[in-house]
Amino acid sequence: MIESILSQKEAKNGLHVNVIAAHIFNKTINLFEAPEHALNYEVLKKKVNAILSAEVKKKKGGKYLKVINPKTGKGRKGFYKMKSKKI
């Protein structure tokens, strides 16, 4: 689901983890009938952040990148985007 959200045209410049988790939470809230089985938003946000940060740290085969702040040249905290495919 993360890949489908970040591959949309609106997410070309990257999205924050909170926005990605909110999209996933809103899509999956209807999948669970009983409220006790529903996934907590904070838990979901931590899992999404863990997945994205692990993918960024991969040397080869990672799908995601951190968004770079043009003023400082460092990665923006919590912002991720898809790697562009080379043709």
Summary of the structure (lengths in Angstrom):
residues: 87
radius of gyration: 14.2
end to end distance: 24.6
largest distance: 47.1
contacts: 196
relative contact order: 0.21
helix: 46%
strand: 17%
